[in-house]
Structures are given as structure tokens and as C-alpha cells.
Amino acid sequence: MFVEIMQHLVLLDVIWFANLFLNNLHWVFAFFALGFIFFNGKTPWKKFVVIATVPLIWEDFTALTGIILFATEFLAIYYVVQIATMRFAEDYPQISNKLHWVEEFFTMALVVLFNFGGILWQ
């Protein structure tokens, strides 16, 4: 979808963008509200663009590579692992100030294990 949006942007297809905007008013409002709320009202249009394009880029990435980032099974495992690792990391003062790195490491490890785990354990 992101590639399709870029193609229409290069072609300056205003009618297509108007249809996209009007057919997805709920998502436009929801993403704009997320950008406004999470970033305390500072430049909500810029945040809207980022919040709206990231899922589209992930969708194209999944279609091109086959690596799954959004699936029911993955998200169920992801949330359980995140809660466990963040709780574990909070208890140790050596890594409690680096929680974002712990989260990123375990997220990437879980993506690799979820997508390539069958290959690793055969």
C-alpha cells in the first residue's frame, strides 16, 4: 500500500488521495488523535504522517520478504514475552536504565524466532 501511495503521489493523483482520505475517515481521525495525544499536541500533522505510514510500510515489508510482524500468534507471544522481560529488567539495577534496549533486543529476537524458528529447530 505504501508503494501504491508513493506512485499516486508522484503522479499527483489528487482524486485518488481524496477518495483514500474520505473512505478512511475513522483511521485518519484515529491516527491524528494518537499523534496529538502521544506527543502532547506538538506538530500533530507530522506525527499523523509517521503513525499512518509505519503500518503501511510494515505491510509492504511483509509482502516482499515474508517476515511476519503482525499476526495473531506473534502478537500473543510478543505481549507475554514483553511483560516478562520488562518485569525481569526492572528488577536489576544494571539494566533498569536501559529498558528500551532490552525491549528492542527481545522484540528482534522474537521476530527472528517466530519467522525462522522452524528452520532453526529442524
ZADO-1210 file (C-alpha; in nm, 4 decimals, padded with zeros to 6 digits):
<atoms>
<atom x="00.0000" y="00.0000" z="00.0000" code="MET" pos="1"/>
<atom x="00.2879" y="00.2384" z="00.0741" code="PHE" pos="2"/>
<atom x="00.4346" y="00.1830" z="-00.2717" code="VAL" pos="3"/>
<atom x="00.0925" y="00.2464" z="-00.4250" code="GLU" pos="4"/>
<atom x="00.0620" y="00.5719" z="-00.2282" code="ILE" pos="5"/>
<atom x="00.4068" y="00.6796" z="-00.3474" code="MET" pos="6"/>
<atom x="00.3072" y="00.6057" z="-00.7092" code="GLN" pos="7"/>
<atom x="-00.0052" y="00.8216" z="-00.6783" code="HIS" pos="8"/>
<atom x="00.1996" y="01.0936" z="-00.5086" code="LEU" pos="9"/>
<atom x="00.4453" y="01.1020" z="-00.7990" code="VAL" pos="10"/>
<atom x="00.1511" y="01.1156" z="-01.0424" code="LEU" pos="11"/>
<atom x="-00.0122" y="01.3943" z="-00.8350" code="LEU" pos="12"/>
<atom x="-00.3383" y="01.1989" z="-00.8312" code="ASP" pos="13"/>
<atom x="-00.5454" y="01.4314" z="-00.6105" code="VAL" pos="14"/>
<atom x="-00.8730" y="01.2464" z="-00.6733" code="ILE" pos="15"/>
<atom x="-00.7229" y="00.9168" z="-00.5539" code="TRP" pos="16"/>
<atom x="-00.5951" y="01.0831" z="-00.2343" code="PHE" pos="17"/>
<atom x="-00.9362" y="01.2423" z="-00.1758" code="ALA" pos="18"/>
<atom x="-01.1016" y="00.9014" z="-00.2110" code="ASN" pos="19"/>
<atom x="-00.8442" y="00.7434" z="00.0209" code="LEU" pos="20"/>
<atom x="-00.8986" y="01.0156" z="00.2801" code="PHE" pos="21"/>
<atom x="-01.2789" y="01.0145" z="00.2618" code="LEU" pos="22"/>
<atom x="-01.3101" y="00.6351" z="00.2591" code="ASN" pos="23"/>
<atom x="-01.0944" y="00.6056" z="00.5713" code="ASN" pos="24"/>
<atom x="-01.2123" y="00.8943" z="00.7872" code="LEU" pos="25"/>
<atom x="-01.2137" y="00.6800" z="01.1006" code="HIS" pos="26"/>
<atom x="-00.8485" y="00.5848" z="01.0573" code="TRP" pos="27"/>
<atom x="-00.7498" y="00.9398" z="00.9678" code="VAL" pos="28"/>
<atom x="-00.9112" y="01.0689" z="01.2859" code="PHE" pos="29"/>
<atom x="-00.7729" y="00.7838" z="01.4987" code="ALA" pos="30"/>
<atom x="-00.4140" y="00.8290" z="01.3770" code="PHE" pos="31"/>
<atom x="-00.4351" y="01.2063" z="01.4097" code="PHE" pos="32"/>
<atom x="-00.5706" y="01.1694" z="01.7654" code="ALA" pos="33"/>
<atom x="-00.2883" y="00.9262" z="01.8526" code="LEU" pos="34"/>
<atom x="-00.0305" y="01.1727" z="01.7261" code="GLY" pos="35"/>
<atom x="-00.1949" y="01.4555" z="01.9178" code="PHE" pos="36"/>
<atom x="-00.2288" y="01.2624" z="02.2447" code="ILE" pos="37"/>
<atom x="00.1070" y="01.0805" z="02.2491" code="PHE" pos="38"/>
<atom x="00.3120" y="01.3876" z="02.1597" code="PHE" pos="39"/>
<atom x="00.1221" y="01.6469" z="02.3664" code="ASN" pos="40"/>
<atom x="-00.0189" y="01.8360" z="02.0686" code="GLY" pos="41"/>
<atom x="00.3190" y="01.9264" z="01.9197" code="LYS" pos="42"/>
<atom x="00.3083" y="01.9152" z="01.5369" code="THR" pos="43"/>
<atom x="00.0248" y="01.6601" z="01.5158" code="PRO" pos="44"/>
<atom x="00.0270" y="01.6557" z="01.1330" code="TRP" pos="45"/>
<atom x="00.3860" y="01.5363" z="01.1218" code="LYS" pos="46"/>
<atom x="00.3120" y="01.2709" z="01.3819" code="LYS" pos="47"/>
<atom x="-00.0003" y="01.1695" z="01.1880" code="PHE" pos="48"/>
<atom x="00.2085" y="01.1062" z="00.8773" code="VAL" pos="49"/>
<atom x="00.4548" y="00.8911" z="01.0704" code="VAL" pos="50"/>
<atom x="00.1860" y="00.6963" z="01.2583" code="ILE" pos="51"/>
<atom x="-00.0138" y="00.6381" z="00.9384" code="ALA" pos="52"/>
<atom x="00.2796" y="00.5289" z="00.7209" code="THR" pos="53"/>
<atom x="00.4537" y="00.2866" z="00.9564" code="VAL" pos="54"/>
<atom x="00.1814" y="00.0145" z="00.9326" code="PRO" pos="55"/>
<atom x="00.1724" y="00.0575" z="00.5551" code="LEU" pos="56"/>
<atom x="00.5480" y="00.0126" z="00.5294" code="ILE" pos="57"/>
<atom x="00.5293" y="-00.2954" z="00.7544" code="TRP" pos="58"/>
<atom x="00.2552" y="-00.4382" z="00.5317" code="GLU" pos="59"/>
<atom x="00.4712" y="-00.3944" z="00.2206" code="ASP" pos="60"/>
<atom x="00.7754" y="-00.5315" z="00.4045" code="PHE" pos="61"/>
<atom x="00.5780" y="-00.8423" z="00.5000" code="THR" pos="62"/>
<atom x="00.4550" y="-00.8888" z="00.1422" code="ALA" pos="63"/>
<atom x="00.8059" y="-00.8524" z="-00.0017" code="LEU" pos="64"/>
<atom x="01.0043" y="-01.0603" z="00.2469" code="THR" pos="65"/>
<atom x="00.7505" y="-01.2931" z="00.4035" code="GLY" pos="66"/>
<atom x="00.8685" y="-01.1955" z="00.7525" code="ILE" pos="67"/>
<atom x="00.5612" y="-01.1651" z="00.9710" code="ILE" pos="68"/>
<atom x="00.5339" y="-00.8694" z="01.2062" code="LEU" pos="69"/>
<atom x="00.1593" y="-00.8644" z="01.2652" code="PHE" pos="70"/>
<atom x="-00.0144" y="-01.1963" z="01.3212" code="ALA" pos="71"/>
<atom x="-00.2372" y="-01.3162" z="01.5999" code="THR" pos="72"/>
<atom x="00.0065" y="-01.5823" z="01.7177" code="GLU" pos="73"/>
<atom x="00.3025" y="-01.3458" z="01.7033" code="PHE" pos="74"/>
<atom x="00.1280" y="-01.0689" z="01.8949" code="LEU" pos="75"/>
<atom x="00.0065" y="-01.3092" z="02.1643" code="ALA" pos="76"/>
<atom x="00.3600" y="-01.4378" z="02.2217" code="ILE" pos="77"/>
<atom x="00.5033" y="-01.0866" z="02.1887" code="TYR" pos="78"/>
<atom x="00.2919" y="-00.9355" z="02.4662" code="TYR" pos="79"/>
<atom x="00.3628" y="-01.2191" z="02.7088" code="VAL" pos="80"/>
<atom x="00.7371" y="-01.2045" z="02.6401" code="VAL" pos="81"/>
<atom x="00.7396" y="-00.8239" z="02.6671" code="GLN" pos="82"/>
<atom x="00.5700" y="-00.8275" z="03.0063" code="ILE" pos="83"/>
<atom x="00.8063" y="-01.0944" z="03.1349" code="ALA" pos="84"/>
<atom x="01.1249" y="-00.9337" z="03.0057" code="THR" pos="85"/>
<atom x="01.0333" y="-00.5836" z="03.1153" code="MET" pos="86"/>
<atom x="00.9473" y="-00.7100" z="03.4639" code="ARG" pos="87"/>
<atom x="01.2759" y="-00.9006" z="03.4748" code="PHE" pos="88"/>
<atom x="01.4756" y="-00.5981" z="03.3535" code="ALA" pos="89"/>
<atom x="01.3142" y="-00.3627" z="03.6049" code="GLU" pos="90"/>
<atom x="01.4389" y="-00.5743" z="03.8954" code="ASP" pos="91"/>
<atom x="01.8060" y="-00.5437" z="03.8041" code="TYR" pos="92"/>
<atom x="01.9653" y="-00.2004" z="03.8507" code="PRO" pos="93"/>
<atom x="02.2377" y="-00.2772" z="03.5952" code="GLN" pos="94"/>
<atom x="01.9854" y="-00.2885" z="03.3097" code="ILE" pos="95"/>
<atom x="01.6898" y="-00.0974" z="03.4531" code="SER" pos="96"/>
<atom x="01.8137" y="00.2276" z="03.2986" code="ASN" pos="97"/>
<atom x="01.8367" y="00.0609" z="02.9553" code="LYS" pos="98"/>
<atom x="01.4804" y="-00.0716" z="02.9270" code="LEU" pos="99"/>
<atom x="01.4350" y="00.0480" z="02.5698" code="HIS" pos="100"/>
<atom x="01.7396" y="-00.1535" z="02.4584" code="TRP" pos="101"/>
<atom x="01.6131" y="-00.4613" z="02.6398" code="VAL" pos="102"/>
<atom x="01.2762" y="-00.4220" z="02.4709" code="GLU" pos="103"/>
<atom x="01.4316" y="-00.3785" z="02.1252" code="GLU" pos="104"/>
<atom x="01.6617" y="-00.6782" z="02.1699" code="PHE" pos="105"/>
<atom x="01.3818" y="-00.9113" z="02.2755" code="PHE" pos="106"/>
<atom x="01.1496" y="-00.7800" z="02.0040" code="THR" pos="107"/>
<atom x="01.4064" y="-00.8504" z="01.7319" code="MET" pos="108"/>
<atom x="01.4882" y="-01.1888" z="01.8841" code="ALA" pos="109"/>
<atom x="01.1195" y="-01.2793" z="01.8917" code="LEU" pos="110"/>
<atom x="01.0705" y="-01.1716" z="01.5284" code="VAL" pos="111"/>
<atom x="01.3624" y="-01.3929" z="01.4221" code="VAL" pos="112"/>
<atom x="01.2450" y="-01.6891" z="01.6301" code="LEU" pos="113"/>
<atom x="00.8844" y="-01.6567" z="01.5152" code="PHE" pos="114"/>
<atom x="00.9742" y="-01.6359" z="01.1472" code="ASN" pos="115"/>
<atom x="01.2742" y="-01.8653" z="01.1289" code="PHE" pos="116"/>
<atom x="01.2242" y="-02.0884" z="01.4330" code="GLY" pos="117"/>
<atom x="01.1063" y="-02.3816" z="01.2256" code="GLY" pos="118"/>
<atom x="01.4243" y="-02.3688" z="01.0220" code="ILE" pos="119"/>
<atom x="01.6436" y="-02.3447" z="01.3308" code="LEU" pos="120"/>
<atom x="01.4920" y="-02.6457" z="01.5074" code="TRP" pos="121"/>
<atom x="01.4680" y="-02.8917" z="01.2182" code="GLN" pos="122"/>
</atoms>
